[in-house]
Amino acid sequence: VQLQASGGGLVQPGGSLRLSCAASGDIQSVNLMGWYRQAPGKQRELVAKITRGGSTTYADSAKGRFTISTDNAKNTMYLQMITLKSEDTAVYYCNANSPLRNYWGQGTLVTVSS
């Protein structure tokens, strides 16, 4: 499975961004996808994840502000982010899980700053 993340950029506090993760390859083997982020000097952390059945889980920091979704016709996962804060600044990575392997995309940088 190959994952291509995009949509990052510079946004002011309170602004919005939508990240995309295009998946290709053995997509049928994937049963869980998610977004993770890594801020400078910190460990990578879960932001949100979604099962093949559509069940979602969010980190406390993302609840109420971020929405994870998938478009199966486009083999794409999204992360809609609103009310962004400076502490959301990080490299955001998309992740896909199959029973045998864990896949990572290359990351997209989100910078929240005035």
C-alpha positions as CSV (number, residue, x, y, z in Angstrom):
1,V,0.0,0.0,0.0
2,Q,1.3,3.4,-0.9
3,L,0.1,6.6,0.8
4,Q,0.4,10.1,-0.4
5,A,-0.5,12.9,2.0
6,S,-1.2,16.5,0.9
7,G,-2.9,19.6,2.0
8,G,-0.6,21.0,4.6
9,G,0.5,24.6,4.7
10,L,0.6,27.8,6.8
11,V,-2.7,28.9,8.4
12,Q,-3.5,31.5,11.0
13,P,-4.9,30.6,14.4
14,G,-8.6,29.9,14.1
15,G,-8.3,28.9,10.5
16,S,-9.1,25.7,8.7
17,L,-7.3,23.1,6.6
18,R,-8.2,19.8,4.9
19,L,-5.6,17.2,4.6
20,S,-5.9,14.4,2.0
21,C,-4.3,11.0,1.9
22,A,-4.5,9.1,-1.4
23,A,-4.0,5.4,-1.1
24,S,-3.0,2.9,-3.8
25,G,-1.9,-0.7,-4.1
26,D,-3.4,-3.5,-2.0
27,I,-6.1,-1.3,-0.5
28,Q,-8.5,-4.3,0.1
29,S,-6.2,-5.5,2.8
30,V,-6.5,-2.3,4.8
31,N,-8.9,-2.4,7.7
32,L,-7.9,0.7,9.6
33,M,-6.6,4.1,8.5
34,G,-5.5,7.1,10.6
35,W,-3.8,10.4,10.9
36,Y,-0.9,10.9,13.2
37,R,1.2,14.0,13.9
38,Q,4.7,14.8,15.2
39,A,5.5,18.2,16.5
40,P,9.2,19.3,16.9
41,G,10.8,17.6,19.8
42,K,7.8,15.4,20.5
43,Q,6.8,11.9,19.8
44,R,4.4,11.0,17.0
45,E,0.8,10.8,18.3
46,L,-2.5,9.6,17.1
47,V,-4.9,12.4,15.9
48,A,-7.8,10.3,14.5
49,K,-8.5,6.9,13.0
50,I,-11.3,5.3,11.1
51,T,-12.1,1.7,10.5
52,R,-13.2,0.1,7.2
53,G,-16.7,0.1,8.7
54,G,-16.6,3.9,9.4
55,S,-16.1,3.9,13.1
56,T,-14.0,6.8,14.3
57,T,-11.7,7.5,17.2
58,Y,-10.2,10.9,18.0
59,A,-7.5,12.1,20.4
60,D,-8.9,14.5,23.0
61,S,-7.0,17.4,21.4
62,A,-8.9,16.7,18.1
63,K,-12.4,16.2,19.4
64,G,-14.9,18.8,18.2
65,R,-12.4,20.4,15.8
66,F,-11.2,17.6,13.5
67,T,-13.2,15.2,11.4
68,I,-11.7,12.1,9.7
69,S,-13.5,10.7,6.7
70,T,-12.9,8.5,3.7
71,D,-14.1,8.5,0.1
72,N,-13.9,4.9,-1.0
73,A,-14.5,5.8,-4.7
74,K,-11.4,7.9,-4.7
75,N,-9.4,5.7,-2.3
76,T,-8.7,8.8,-0.3
77,M,-8.8,9.7,3.4
78,Y,-9.4,13.2,4.7
79,L,-8.8,15.2,7.9
80,Q,-10.9,18.3,8.1
81,M,-9.4,20.6,10.7
82,I,-11.1,23.8,12.0
83,T,-10.3,26.3,14.8
84,L,-6.7,25.5,14.4
85,K,-4.3,26.4,17.3
86,S,-0.6,27.0,17.4
87,E,-0.2,23.7,19.2
88,D,-1.6,21.9,16.1
89,T,1.7,22.7,14.3
90,A,3.3,19.5,13.3
91,V,4.0,17.1,10.5
92,Y,0.9,15.1,9.8
93,Y,1.2,11.5,8.6
94,C,-1.4,9.2,7.2
95,N,-1.3,5.6,8.3
96,A,-2.9,2.4,7.0
97,N,-3.1,-0.9,8.8
98,S,-3.6,-4.4,7.3
99,P,-3.5,-7.6,9.3
100,L,0.1,-8.1,8.4
101,R,1.6,-4.7,7.9
102,N,1.6,-1.1,8.9
103,Y,2.0,1.6,6.2
104,W,3.0,5.3,6.5
105,G,2.8,8.2,4.1
106,Q,5.5,10.8,3.8
107,G,3.9,13.5,5.9
108,T,2.6,17.0,5.3
109,L,3.6,20.0,7.3
110,V,0.9,22.1,9.0
111,T,2.0,25.4,10.5
112,V,-0.4,27.4,12.6
113,S,1.0,30.9,13.1
114,S,0.0,34.5,12.7
